[in-house]
């Protein structure tokens, strides 16, 4: 039995891994690659294996860098089940259709300019029809329930504490009388984050496939990030500007809204309106309310007491495009939360285009930004950035708050490994930029662990 790494190797996007045993193939994840447009288009379109030869697929969670290329997989011949948690299934019913809509809309926008320049039209990676067809393949399982996705494999989902429905995937692999235990963390969450439960702590496994997004850095405490968020909002309001927050529609948006709700309840913020400008975020928040099995005790208590942390008085959810455009014409202070989290698509691009050149405004980055994305350029303080093909000077204040990250930091990753009573025979690090993955690998080696940081296309015997 072996595993081949086809994505998120020394980078943080496009998660995709194939396990082979007994003449069959199991696919873990089918993420979309995010980055420079031309490179991403080619990488997402050309899957590195024949989808028709894959026998089963398991998905850890709904974020598009893990799930976003499922419609392409099916369009190119995959015909099996895709196993996931119930909350992930419900989220993807929205997210894949939203992804298709954004691709269609962005392609139409780009094609207008290409037509003016005499260039041929482009086609979206997949259409709404492709996304909706993919939903027929979804099969959901509760946490801690054993299932068999294909011959020779038993699987269990454990709560990863990353986003709603996120899961670690524990596998028992059987081939020719040999049995190996395998654990894939998916994206590993943090203890003490609002809304969802803390991550499950495993006892160990023969092989650990682990994310390493923040493998070289520590997160500041959530309390410190909350204070900095409050201070930033107060500063921007005093200069009558806007706070623009690019946020993933699943997880980060709800966490920021939750923290703002608590601040307003404590009367520590000025009377400033908040807009969540993302149809997907609106619908996703509705799905959050359907899955209390994923909530921590504090959030359950709030809902039991009829206190809605996702829909308080100063919050407006914006769904239609006309209302979204009106936000750009507003003169008064406001907080605008919009997707996508890496500033690569969606309505956030329009808000950045209209706000980034105004010194009164601030752009608040609350999640990891992959190399090559617009969000990473803002984090790296580029003096100007291209948005919809046009150059814009970055005059707005840009701040980064990684304390709101739903990814475990270096100390939390180490703690996860060290607390496994039976240990891990082999640790393989994925889903991290090369610098982060190699740094974390070195930390583990110094503690006596056997570690590998694979490159794209590498295979490893299990």
C-alpha positions in Angstrom: 0.0 0.0 0.0 1.2 3.5 -0.8 0.2 7.2 -0.9 0.9 9.7 -3.7 0.8 13.4 -3.0 -0.9 15.5 -5.7 -1.5 18.7 -4.0 -0.9 21.0 -1.0 2.7 19.8 -1.0 5.0 22.6 0.3 2.0 24.9 -0.4 -1.4 25.5 1.2 -3.9 25.0 -1.6 -5.1 22.1 -3.8 -5.1 19.3 -1.2 -5.2 16.0 -3.1 -3.8 12.6 -2.0 -4.3 9.1 -3.4 -3.9 5.9 -1.3 -3.5 2.6 -3.2 -4.1 -0.8 -1.7 -5.4 -4.1 -3.0 -5.5 -2.8 -6.6 -7.9 0.0 -5.6 -7.5 3.7 -5.2 -8.9 6.0 -2.4 -8.8 9.8 -2.9 -8.4 12.1 0.1 -9.6 15.6 -0.8 -10.0 17.3 -4.2 -9.1 20.9 -3.6 -8.9 23.8 -5.9 -5.6 25.5 -6.4 -5.5 29.2 -5.6 -2.9 31.6 -6.8 -1.8 33.4 -10.0 -4.7 33.1 -12.5 -3.0 31.4 -15.4 -1.1 28.8 -13.3 -4.2 28.0 -11.2 -6.4 27.6 -14.3 -4.1 25.0 -15.8 -3.5 23.1 -12.5 -7.2 22.9 -11.7 -8.2 21.8 -15.2 -5.7 19.0 -15.6 -6.1 16.5 -12.8 -2.9 14.5 -12.2 -4.7 11.1 -12.4 -7.5 9.5 -14.3 -10.7 10.2 -12.2 -12.3 7.1 -13.7 -9.7 5.0 -12.0 -10.5 6.3 -8.4 -12.7 3.9 -6.5 -13.7 6.0 -3.5 -13.2 9.5 -2.0 -13.2 10.9 1.5 -13.4 14.7 2.2 -12.3 16.2 5.5 -14.1 19.5 5.3 -15.8 22.1 3.1 -13.2 24.7 2.4 -12.6 25.0 -1.3 -8.8 24.4 -1.1 -9.9 20.9 0.0 -13.2 20.4 -1.9 -13.4 23.0 -4.7 -12.4 20.8 -7.6 -14.9 18.0 -6.9 -17.1 19.1 -9.9 -14.1 18.7 -12.2 -13.3 15.3 -10.8 -16.9 14.1 -11.6 -17.0 15.8 -14.9 -13.9 14.0 -15.9 -15.1 10.5 -15.0 -15.3 9.8 -11.2 -18.4 7.8 -10.5 -18.1 6.7 -6.8 -19.3 8.0 -3.5 -17.7 11.0 -1.7 -17.9 10.5 2.1 -18.0 13.5 4.5 -19.8 14.7 7.7 -23.4 15.8 7.6 -22.5 19.5 8.2 -19.9 19.4 5.4 -22.5 18.0 3.0 -24.9 20.8 3.8 -22.2 23.4 3.5 -21.0 22.1 0.1 -24.5 22.2 -1.2 -24.1 25.9 -1.1 -20.4 26.3 -1.5 -19.8 24.4 -4.8 -22.8 26.2 -6.4 -21.4 29.5 -5.2 -18.0 28.6 -6.5 -19.5 27.8 -9.9 -21.5 31.1 -9.9 -18.3 33.1 -9.1 -16.3 31.4 -11.8 -19.0 32.0 -14.3 -19.4 35.7 -13.3 -15.6 36.3 -13.1 -15.1 34.6 -16.5 -17.8 36.8 -18.0 -16.2 39.9 -16.6 -12.7 38.9 -17.9 -14.2 38.0 -21.3 -15.5 41.5 -21.7 -12.0 42.9 -21.5 -10.6 40.1 -23.6 -13.2 40.8 -26.3 -12.1 44.5 -26.3 -8.5 43.4 -26.7 -9.3 41.0 -29.5 -8.5 37.9 -27.4 -10.4 34.6 -27.4 -13.0 34.0 -24.7 -12.2 31.7 -21.7 -14.4 29.1 -20.2 -15.1 28.7 -16.5 -13.5 25.7 -14.8 -17.0 24.3 -14.2 -20.5 25.5 -14.4 -23.5 25.6 -12.1 -24.8 22.4 -13.7 -21.5 20.7 -13.0 -21.6 21.7 -9.4 -25.1 20.5 -8.9 -24.4 17.1 -10.5 -21.5 16.7 -8.0 -23.9 16.8 -5.1 -25.5 13.5 -6.1 -22.2 11.7 -5.1 -22.3 12.9 -1.5 -22.7 10.4 1.4 -22.6 11.7 5.0 -21.6 10.1 8.3 -21.7 11.3 11.9 -18.6 11.7 14.0 -17.3 8.5 15.6 -19.2 6.1 13.3 -17.2 3.5 11.4 -17.8 3.1 7.7 -16.1 1.3 4.8 -15.6 3.5 1.7 -14.1 0.6 -0.3 -12.7 -2.9 0.2 -9.8 -3.0 2.6 -10.6 0.3 4.3 -12.4 1.2 7.5 -12.9 4.9 8.3 -14.0 7.1 11.2 -14.5 10.9 11.3 -13.2 12.7 14.4 -14.0 16.4 15.1 -11.0 18.5 13.9 -12.2 21.7 15.5 -11.4 23.8 12.4 -14.8 24.8 10.9 -18.3 23.5 11.1 -18.3 19.8 10.2 -14.5 19.6 9.8 -13.0 16.1 10.5 -9.9 14.2 11.0 -10.0 11.0 9.0 -8.9 7.8 10.8 -8.3 4.9 8.5 -7.6 1.2 9.1 -5.9 -0.1 5.9 -5.9 -3.9 5.2 -3.9 -5.5 2.4 -2.6 -9.1 2.0 -3.1 -9.8 5.7 -1.3 -6.6 6.8 -3.0 -3.8 8.7 -1.9 -0.2 9.0 -3.5 2.6 11.0 -3.5 6.0 9.2 -4.7 9.4 10.5 -5.2 12.5 8.3 -5.7 15.6 10.3 -7.4 17.6 7.5 -7.0 21.2 8.8 -6.4 21.0 12.5 -8.3 23.6 14.6 -7.4 25.3 17.9 -8.6 24.9 21.4 -10.7 27.6 22.9 -12.0 29.1 19.7 -15.6 30.4 19.7 -18.6 28.5 18.4 -17.2 25.0 17.6 -15.8 22.3 19.8 -12.1 21.7 20.5 -10.2 19.2 18.3 -10.3 15.5 19.1 -7.1 14.1 20.6 -6.1 10.7 19.0 -4.0 8.0 20.8 -1.7 7.5 17.8 -1.3 5.8 14.4 1.3 4.1 12.2 1.2 7.0 9.8 0.1 10.6 10.5 -0.6 12.9 7.5 -0.7 16.4 9.1 -1.2 20.0 8.0 1.5 22.5 8.8 0.1 25.8 7.8 1.5 27.6 10.8 4.4 25.2 11.5 6.9 28.0 12.1 4.9 30.5 14.2 2.8 30.9 17.3 -0.6 32.5 17.5 -1.3 35.3 19.8 -4.1 34.5 22.4 -7.6 35.0 21.1 -8.1 37.7 23.8 -5.3 39.8 22.4 -6.7 39.5 18.9 -10.1 40.6 20.2 -8.6 43.6 21.8 -6.7 44.6 18.6 -9.9 44.2 16.6 -11.7 46.5 19.0 -8.9 49.1 18.8 -8.8 49.0 15.0 -12.5 49.5 14.7 -12.4 52.5 17.0 -9.4 54.1 15.2 -11.0 53.7 11.7 -14.4 55.0 13.0 -12.7 58.1 14.4 -11.3 58.9 10.9 -14.6 58.1 9.4 -13.4 55.2 7.3 -14.4 51.6 6.6 -12.9 48.4 7.9 -12.8 45.8 5.1 -12.4 42.2 6.3 -11.8 39.5 3.7 -13.1 36.3 5.3 -13.9 32.8 4.3 -17.6 32.4 4.2 -17.4 29.3 6.4 -15.8 29.7 9.9 -14.0 33.0 9.9 -17.1 35.1 9.0 -19.1 33.6 11.8 -16.3 33.9 14.3 -15.7 37.6 13.6 -19.5 38.3 13.8 -19.6 36.4 17.1 -16.7 38.5 18.6 -18.3 41.8 17.3 -21.6 40.7 18.9 -19.9 40.2 22.3 -18.2 43.7 22.0 -21.4 45.4 21.2 -23.1 43.6 24.1 -20.3 45.0 26.3 -20.7 48.5 24.9 -17.0 48.7 23.9 -17.6 49.7 20.2 -19.1 52.8 18.6 -22.4 52.6 16.9 -21.1 51.4 13.6 -23.1 49.3 11.1 -21.7 45.9 10.1 -22.4 44.3 6.7 -21.8 40.7 5.8 -21.7 41.1 2.0 -21.8 37.5 0.7 -24.8 35.5 -0.3 -22.9 32.4 0.6 -22.1 33.7 4.1 -25.8 34.4 4.7 -26.8 30.9 3.8 -23.9 29.3 5.6 -24.8 31.1 8.8 -28.3 29.5 8.4 -26.6 26.1 8.2 -24.6 26.8 11.4 -27.9 27.0 13.2 -28.9 23.5 11.9 -25.8 21.8 13.4 -25.7 22.3 17.2 -23.8 19.0 17.5 -20.7 20.9 16.3 -21.1 23.8 18.9 -19.1 24.2 22.1 -21.0 24.6 25.4 -20.9 28.4 25.4 -22.5 28.7 22.0 -25.2 26.1 22.8 -26.0 28.0 26.0 -26.4 31.3 24.1 -28.8 29.7 21.6 -30.7 28.0 24.3 -31.2 31.4 25.9 -32.5 32.7 22.5 -29.5 35.0 22.1 -28.5 34.8 18.4 -24.8 35.6 18.0 -25.1 35.6 14.2 -28.0 38.0 13.8 -27.8 40.9 16.3 -29.2 44.4 15.8 -26.4 46.2 14.0 -25.7 43.4 11.6 -27.0 43.4 8.0 -26.6 40.5 5.7 -26.3 41.6 2.1 -27.5 39.2 -0.6 -28.3 41.0 -3.9 -25.6 42.7 -6.0 -27.4 46.1 -6.1 -27.2 46.4 -2.3 -23.6 45.3 -2.4 -22.8 48.1 -4.9 -24.4 50.7 -2.6 -21.9 49.8 0.2 -19.1 51.2 -2.0 -20.9 54.6 -2.2 -21.4 54.9 1.5 -19.6 57.8 3.2 -20.1 56.9 6.8 -18.0 54.5 8.9 -18.8 50.8 8.5 -17.4 47.3 8.9 -17.7 45.2 5.7 -17.0 41.4 5.9 -16.9 39.8 2.5 -15.5 36.7 0.7 -13.2 35.3 -0.5 -10.7 35.0 2.3 -7.6 35.2 0.1 -9.1 38.0 -2.0 -9.0 35.9 -5.2 -12.7 36.1 -6.2 -16.1 37.4 -5.3 -17.4 40.6 -3.9 -14.4 41.4 -1.8 -12.5 42.4 -5.0 -15.1 45.1 -5.6 -14.8 46.5 -2.1 -11.0 46.4 -2.2 -11.0 48.2 -5.6 -13.2 51.0 -4.1 -11.5 51.2 -0.7 -7.8 50.4 -0.9 -6.6 53.8 -2.1 -8.3 55.7 0.7 -6.1 56.4 3.8 -9.2 56.5 6.1 -9.9 52.8 5.5 -8.3 49.7 6.8 -8.1 46.2 5.4 -8.0 43.6 8.2 -6.5 40.2 7.2 -7.7 37.4 9.6 -6.6 34.2 7.8 -3.7 32.6 6.1 -2.8 34.0 2.7 -1.2 31.7 0.1 1.8 32.8 -2.0 0.7 34.6 -5.2 -2.8 35.6 -3.9 -3.9 39.2 -3.7 -4.3 38.8 0.1 -0.6 37.8 0.4 0.4 40.9 -1.6 -1.6 43.1 0.8 0.0 41.3 3.8 3.5 41.9 2.3 2.7 45.6 1.9 2.9 45.8 -1.8 2.7 49.6 -2.7 0.2 48.7 -5.5 -1.9 45.7 -6.5 -3.8 44.7 -9.6 -7.6 44.2 -9.2 -9.6 43.1 -12.2 -6.6 43.8 -14.3 -6.2 47.4 -13.2 -3.4 48.9 -10.9 -4.4 50.4 -7.6 -2.2 52.1 -5.0 -2.5 50.7 -1.5 -3.0 53.6 0.8 -5.4 52.0 3.2 -4.1 50.7 6.5 -3.4 46.9 6.3 -3.4 44.9 9.5 -3.0 41.2 10.1 -4.7 39.3 13.1 -3.6 35.7 12.9 -5.1 35.1 16.4 -8.4 34.5 14.7 -7.0 31.8 12.6 -8.8 28.4 12.7 -5.5 26.6 12.1 -3.4 25.4 15.0 -0.2 27.2 15.6 3.2 25.6 16.0 2.8 25.0 19.7 -0.7 23.5 19.2 0.6 21.2 16.4 3.4 20.0 18.6 1.0 19.5 21.5 -1.3 17.4 19.3 1.5 15.0 18.4 3.1 14.9 21.9 -0.2 14.1 23.6 -0.8 11.0 21.5 -0.2 8.3 24.1 0.8 5.6 21.5 2.7 7.9 19.3 3.0 8.1 15.5 5.4 5.9 13.5 5.7 8.3 10.6 4.7 11.9 10.3 4.2 13.4 6.9 3.6 17.2 6.6 1.5 18.7 4.0 -0.7 21.8 3.5 2.0 24.4 4.5 4.3 26.7 2.5 7.7 25.1 2.2 9.2 27.4 4.8 6.6 26.5 7.4 6.6 22.8 6.6 10.4 22.4 6.7 10.7 24.4 9.9 8.0 22.3 11.7 9.7 19.1 10.4 12.9 20.2 12.0 11.2 20.8 15.3 9.7 17.3 15.2 13.0 15.7 14.2 14.7 17.4 17.2 12.1 15.6 19.4 13.0 12.3 17.8 10.1 11.9 15.3 10.4 10.4 11.8 9.3 13.1 9.4 8.8 13.6 5.7 7.9 16.7 3.7 6.9 15.4 0.3 7.0 17.2 -3.0 4.3 17.2 -5.7 3.9 13.7 -7.3 6.0 11.9 -4.7 4.8 8.4 -3.6 5.5 6.8 -0.2 5.0 3.3 1.0 2.8 2.9 4.0 
